[in-house]
Amino acid sequence: MADFRGRPAYLQIADDIRSQILDGTLQAEDRLPSEADLMADYGVSRIVVRNAVEVLRSEGLVVKQQGRGSFVRAQRPQRTRVVGDLYSERPEGSPFAASARASGQVPEWEYQTRRTTASKTIADRLGIQAGDPVMRTSYRFFADGEPAMLSTSFEPLAITEGTPVEQPEGGPVTGVVPRMDAIGIHITHVVEDVTGRSARPYEAETLKVPVGVPILAIERTYYAKSRPIETADIVVSSDRYVLSYRLPVPPRTDQPTPL
């Protein structure tokens, strides 16, 4: 029988099982001991065991299968999105498509575009007035047929209205950078702010995010010098993507630039 003086028993049991998962004693898709076995092993009540398993489930380490018990969750293979490489050369299309192809995956996406007006939040990001007309496009991206990313983008119609690229997916080229190049507006830099949070119900359902797994929320804005041209809210599941940044470091000014 375990000695549970100090921290609550259910947390100590969760710690023990978590350690077994992380060190490989319990591997992906292994079944956890039954509630009865855990009660006997640790000398605790059923509610304590259930609370311990719930902690692991909330962390995304285990899943419950009705009538079968709890199992170590199979980890998805990590997908790498190399942001530095995506923008180190001028894009010729969708950054997502380039990233997926670089990882050996087949990219696909579906979208809906409509005219609307800018909320205060979007207006602030685009440097326009709340209520100004914008083009809103919602995307769902797939890699090898699996949902990989959600994105909602906004462009001021003051920039694109009446041009061949007014429709983000309906013109002669796609992708923000080549589309803007086509109308003489040249993107100079991109700003991405990345945060982690819990998935909202729609996001969890659409991206098949397991319980307890956070999502990465990316707020991306394209600029032509100081002028915001497009802004987007991007969501990916953190168990599917690693944001791996490769950024140049300026050379020392007191030495010649190496060849």
N, C-alpha and C positions, 0 to 999 in steps of 0.2 A: 504494500500500500504506500502511495506517495505521501511525502510530507509537504503540506501546502500552507505552512506558516508564511505570512507575508502577503504576497500578491494573491488576488483571487484565484481559486482553483482552476476556473475555466480558462483563464489567461495562461496559466502555467502549462496546462494540457495543450493549448493551442501552440505555445512556444515549442513544446516537445515534438509535436507532430510536424510543425513547420520546419524544424531543424532536420527531421527525417526526410522531408520533401526536398529541401535545399541541398542536403548532402548526398542525395541519390539513394538513400535507403528505401524510400518510397518513390517510385518512378511514375512517369506519365501513364495514366490510365490504370494504375494500381488501385485496387479497392481498399479503402480504409477499414480497419477492424470494425465490427458491428458495434452498435450502441451498447449491447450487453457485454461484449468483450472489453470495450473501453471502460465501462462501469466497473467491471471486475479488476482490470489492470490498475486503475487509478483509485479504486475505492470511493467512488463518488456517485451521486444520483444521476438519473437520466437527464434532468434539466441542465446539469453542469456540463455533461458531455455534449448535449445539443448546442449549448451556448459556445462551447469551444469550437465545434465544427462550423458554426455560423460565422465565427471570427475568420476562419480560414476561407470560407466561401466569400465573405465580404472583401477579402484580399485578392480574390481571383485565383486562389491556389487549388481549391477543390470545387467539384460540381456534384449536385445531388441528382440521382436518377430515380424516378418514382418506382418504388417497389424493389429496388436493387441495392440502394445504399449510397454512400458518398465515395467519389473517386478523385484521384489526383488529376487535375485538369491537364490535358495535352497542350503543351506550349506550341503556339504557332511559330513557324520559322520567321526570323526577323527580316523585314524588308528595309533596305537602306535608302533614304532620300538624301542625296548629297547636294545640299543647297548651294554650297560654293561652286561646285562644278556646273550646276544648272545655269548659273548666271555669269560664269567666267567667260563664256563666249556668247555672242548675241544669239538669242533663241530664234529658231525658224518655225516654231509651232508651239504646241502645248507643253509646258514644263512637266506636267504629269506624264504625258506620253513619252517624253524623252527619258524621264526617270524610270518608268516601267520597262521600256525597251533596254535600257542600260542594265537592268536587273534580270534580263532574259524573259520578261513577261510580256503578254499581249495586252495592250491598253484598249479600253472601250469606255464610252461615256454616254449618258443620256442627259438631256437638259430641257429646261423650260425658260423662255425669255418673255418678259413683258415690260411695258412702260409703266412707271409708277412715279411717286414723288419721294424725295429724300427725307428720312427721319432726321431729327437733330443729331443723333450719333453719326449717321452716315454723312450728313452735311458737314459736320466738323472734320471728319476724316478726309473729305474731298475738297474742303475749302470753298464750299458753296453755301447757299442759304437753305434752311429747312423749307421743304415744299417745292424746291426746284425739281424739274423733271430729270429722271435718271432711267437708265436701262438696267433692269434687274434680271440676272440669269442664275438659276439654281441648277447645280450639276450633281450627278451621282457618278463617280468614277469606279471602274472595275479593272482588276488586274487578273488575267487568266480566269475571267468569269466570276471572280469573287469581289464583293463590294469592298473598296479600299479607301475611299475618301469622299467627303461631301464638301461642296463649296457653294457659296452664294456671293456673286460679284455685283458691283454697282459701278456704272460709268455715267458721268454727266452727259446728258443729251446736248448740252451746249457745245460739246466737243465733236460728237459723232453724228448728230442728227443731219440727215440729208446726204451723208457720205456713203460710199460703197460698203463701209465696215460698221454701219449703224447697228446691224444685227451681229452679235459676237460670233455666232456660228453660221450665219447665212451669207457671208460675203466671200470674196475671192481668196482670202487667207484667214487662218485662225491663229489664236494666240495673241495676247495683248501687244507684245513688242512688234511682231511683223504687221499687225493690223494698224498700229499707230504709225509705224514707218510708212505705210502705204498712203497715209494722208498728211505726211510731212511733220508729224509730231514724234520726236525721238526720245524714247525712254532712256534716262541717264542712270537711275538707280532704283533699287527695290528695298523696302523696309519690311521685315517680318518680326512681329512680336509673338513669342510662343509662351503659352501658359498651359497648365494641366488642371483638369477639373473632372467631376463626375459626368458621365454621359447623360444627356436628357433622354426621355423615353423614346422619342422619334429617332434620335441618333443611335441609341443602343439597338433598336429593332432593325433599322436600316443597315447599319454596319455590322450587325451580329456581334456586338460587344458583350463579352461575358460579364456577369455580375462581379463587381469589385475591381474591374479593370478600368483605369482612368482613360480619358481621351486627351489628345493634344489639340489645343485650339490655337490656330495660327491666324493672326490678323495681318494680312499682306496688303501693302499699298505700292503701286508703281508711280514713279515721279518722272516728269520731264523737267530737269533742274529742280526748282522749288515748287512746281505745280503738280498737285496730285492728279493723276489721270484715271486710275482705276483702284478700287479697294475691294477686298474680298475677305470673307470669313471662311476658314478652311478647318475641317475636322477630320482627324484620323485616329484610329485606335492605337493606343501606346504599345500593345502587344504585337502590332504588325509593322510598325515603323520605328526606326532610329533616325533622329535628326542629326546627321553627321556633317559638321561644318568644316570646310577647307578654305581658309582665308589667307590671302597673301600678307606677309609682314614687310613693310617698306624697308629698303636697304639703309644702312648707316650712311649718314650724309658726309662723314669724314673719310669715306673709302670709295673707290671706284665701284660702279655697279658690276657685279660678276657677269661674265659672259655665259 
